[in-house]
Amino acid sequence: MTSLLVIIVLVLLAVALWQLTKIFDLTQVGSSTDTSEIATDKDNNVQGYLMFGFLAFLYIFSIYGLLKWGPLVLHTPASEHGGEVDNLMNITWVLIFIVQAITQLLLHYFSFKYKGKEGQKALFFADNNRLEAIWSVIPAVVLAGLILYGLYAWTNIMFVDEDEDTVVIELYAQQFKWTARYAGEDNVLGKANVRLIEGVNTLGVDMSDPYAQDDIVVSELHIPKGKKVHFKMRSQDVLHSAYFPHFRAQMNCVPGMVTEFAFLPVYTTAEYRELPYMIEKVANINALRAKKSAELIAKGGTALDPYAFDYLLLCNKICGASHYNMQMKVIVDTPEDYKKWLSEQALLVQQVKESKAPAAVEGAVQVDSLKGNDTTAVVKMAMK
Ligand SMILES: [Cu+2]
């Protein structure tokens, strides 16, 4: 308590001293001849040229960034609508670049031209209606055009014809992984609710729903080339965002509601790997990895695996500590390969049944009834 009082007294003393110096300063007004804080013509000149220096820095850094990091951006879109998104993005970039280059030049040039000069008085200029109309109308028209084009593109991209033959897949987001559920033969997802989550039924699918009988749950996403895939997203815990950068698709996953996005893949994974830009990119990454591996081996570590391209589904909402690693591999197959892969996956209803079967029968018998390659899981379950 005493120390607190001492601190308060010291603070009050400091404030009193500060106030005293201010009063002293006020008594000196008029008698002081110190003009060091008033800019001279030389100061103004220096400031003017520094403005030009800053302008040069802006331009040079923009060009440098464009050349150095420009090639790192996403290249060829892998979905049908991707070109439209890229177009919109490119137009916006070009507009920003032109406007930025011109306005920055004018801003810095006029700052230099009308810099302060001794004896010079600023002109009082109230307004000019024509000038204001020009600089209001031009941006308004350009922005309105851009927004209208954006809205048109967005409605085009988001439109899903109810009668169109699509592949329906649920994406289930949770901290920190993705799970996919295929609607199966009937192409309708069974009902689901978090309250029904139990054992292997990690998505809370209502197993009494007739539509749920052919649902398939997997942790690696396979989609067919040339057919529209209709994703329905759910989240178990917090906001996530399903982001497919190569397909130019992104949609938030919101707890308590189902959000949707549909797109049509145009390159299989194998085809995309063969694109010249991708071959070059992968070669660059592997050259960097080889260099790093050599360093690691020299230090007694193990070499890095070589990189091969794969499409990814990422989470694009910072959703917690391991958000950075919330991803799922996406494989675009030919329609035949896709069909084959899907037919090899076990139905959820079977998995649930197996997991509830009495543990008396060990391993072998249980495996038969499973279609897929998930036999180890079933053996483990039977052993429990
Ligand atoms: Cu997330």
Boltz pocket constraint, residues with backbone or C-beta under 6 A from the ligand:
constraints:
  - pocket:
      binder: B
      contacts: [[A, 173], [A, 174], [A, 176], [A, 239], [A, 240], [A, 241], [A, 315], [A, 316], [A, 317], [A, 318], [A, 319], [A, 323], [A, 326]]
      max_distance: 6.0
